[in-house]
Amino acid sequence: MVYVITSACAKDELCVDGCPEEAISSGTVTVDGTTYDQFFIDPAKCSDCGSCEATCPETAIFAEDDLESDTKQFKAINAAFFKQ
């Protein structure tokens, strides 16, 4: 299981500073015609430690299994950022 950042991200760097795997990057990605400008978690680097979720002041980070139906697409959006 990995962690996923959703559109609620306000790019507060607390999650970046708290990630021991340096798995969080900032940037933009366009998926299905929508551009997302936020932080993203690399699923290949995420160690499932949860420190990013604990430090996120916007409650924008979730374990992939905890994503709600309206945020499930962010698992693919985070992965797409690292495939570009």
Residue pairs with C-beta under 8 A, 6 or more apart in sequence:
1 48
1 63
1 64
1 65
2 41
2 43
2 46
2 48
2 63
2 64
2 75
3 41
3 46
3 48
3 50
3 52
3 53
3 61
3 62
3 63
3 64
4 41
4 61
4 62
4 63
4 64
4 67
4 71
4 74
4 75
4 78
5 15
5 24
5 38
5 39
5 40
5 41
5 52
5 60
5 61
5 74
5 78
6 60
6 61
6 62
6 67
6 71
6 74
7 36
7 38
7 60
7 71
7 74
8 58
8 59
8 60
9 38
9 39
9 58
9 60
9 61
10 57
10 58
10 60
11 26
11 38
11 39
12 56
12 57
12 58
14 55
14 56
14 57
15 24
15 39
15 52
15 53
15 55
15 56
15 61
16 24
16 26
16 39
17 55
18 51
18 52
18 54
18 55
19 41
19 51
19 52
20 47
20 49
20 51
21 45
21 46
21 47
21 49
22 45
23 41
23 42
23 45
23 46
23 47
24 39
24 40
24 41
24 42
24 52
25 39
25 40
25 42
25 81
25 82
26 38
26 39
26 40
27 37
27 40
27 81
28 35
28 36
28 37
29 35
29 36
29 40
29 77
29 80
29 81
29 84
30 36
31 73
31 76
31 77
31 80
36 77
36 81
38 60
40 77
40 78
40 81
40 82
41 52
41 61
41 78
42 78
42 82
43 75
43 78
43 79
43 82
44 82
48 63
50 63
52 61
53 61
53 62
53 63
62 71
64 75
67 74
67 75
